């Protein structure tokens, strides 16, 4: 079962739940993680083993191999050595013996394929196979029933951090119908909001309060599109291989959800719905009118970001929908680095409240399901190794103090400090120069190790998204980050839960490829949205029916 499913995933692996969004909830999603009969047999056996096997104390973990994506900001060029050194010291103090931490951090854009390769060709103990790794919610759903992930339900229930959890639903909602838990989310998911350059609004004689409907939004894009400049850019017209699919172009997608999701208690295929036909038609019109940047189809997130905040604004764009919270600061700082709208300072960007068509359908911007940590099961019937991994990695990750601070802000005196110090960013540029001064004992973030002209922001855990807050009082009071998070939480709804189906796992990569091809062809004007959906139904209709029957029977 493991290799069969993993081989299918390897061909092209697929890459959170917020307890209190300010808007109405999105269409409810029941437990999409229920196991199929085959998986249930595997997980039942795992659950039985959990009660009988030795405690973690009988297994001394000496090396911990983890695989992470770009959400660990302390990479090899940005202080990772110091992070590892301090993590090893802090964890050794907690658990009573030394553990050597090995971090494998593939390129962010190729992470899914790299993980599939590792899990397909490797095996525990070979020095490459991960003991634990990060997965997106969608990616996790593909692996949940393969038998390679450890059921951490008991470990999670008995964790010390349980007494400090403020958002228990995040992980409780990931349990299967039998109570198994194959992943752990230390934060809620976050989502994207639409950013607009204030200078472009000013030049067009507009205010953000003027943009209330799709017609308002579209007319703004048209006003921005002139003399080489374009209304909006994104990393693709839709991200059809990664939930929540519509977050990079939400105004065009509006109420559509081009994937399998739950609606009124039943699983449906949103790609076949009229809402998707309407969305594709809007995207095609935007592309034909030139208000959507031509680079969007092939752009990576990095390409889209860098073109948007480029120092050459003559071929840039006015609108960019991207992650909320910390990214309001990051995008602003990048505009600052490139000397874009220097006179506006931290007021360079405004966040667009969800337009009427979005609030009338979903209720707000989509808050994605949370990324998760998983632990691999070596299949030996003894849970002591896996429990030791949980204790060393996940239990300490939310200790509220030293280790959680490492995951939140990075290494002490490298990424952050409480010692008295002063420093200056951009000292040679009078317009950008900024002085920082801190007293002894005052928590603060330092200059980024690989860029002394920027201030470090965070490491892996976002302190405002974490499910169990720090208890040591360390908090970054960046007003922009606080404003970004406040805006998102007041204007978001939870994404539909991702489905878990053996048939879907086998075909999901091909489905995403075909849907993306059809979407791009419609946007490019090569076929109508109606013809594209008809083509999709002709090829995939019977398979989709099987998938929906399987899901609705669970």
Secondary structure, DSSP 8 states (H G I E B T S, - for coil): -HHHHHHHHHTS------TT-SS---S----TT---HHHHHHHHHHHHHHHHS--GGGS---EEEEE--TT----TTTTHHHHHHHHHHHHHHHHSS--EEEEE---GGGHHHHHHHHHHH--TTSSSS-SEEEE-HHHHHHHTTSS-B---HHHHHT-GGGGG-S-THHHHTTS-TT-----B-SB---BEEEEEEHHHHHHHT--GGG--SHHHHHHHHHHH-BTTBEEEE-SSS--TTSTTSSTTSHHHHTT---SEEEETTEEEEGGGSHHHHHHHHHHHHHHHHT-B-GGGTT--HHHHHHHHT-S-GGG-EEEEEEE-THHHHHHHHHHHHTTSSGGGGGGSEEEE---HHHHHHTSSEEE----EEEEB---SS--HHHHHHIIIIIIHHTSSSHHHHHHHH-SBTTTEE-S-EEEEESTT-TTT-EEEEE-TT--EE-EETTEEEEE---SSS-TTTBSS--SS------HHHHHHHHHHHHSEEE-------HHHHHHHHHHHHHHHHHHHHHHTTSS-HHHHHHHHHHHHHHHHHHHHHHHHH-
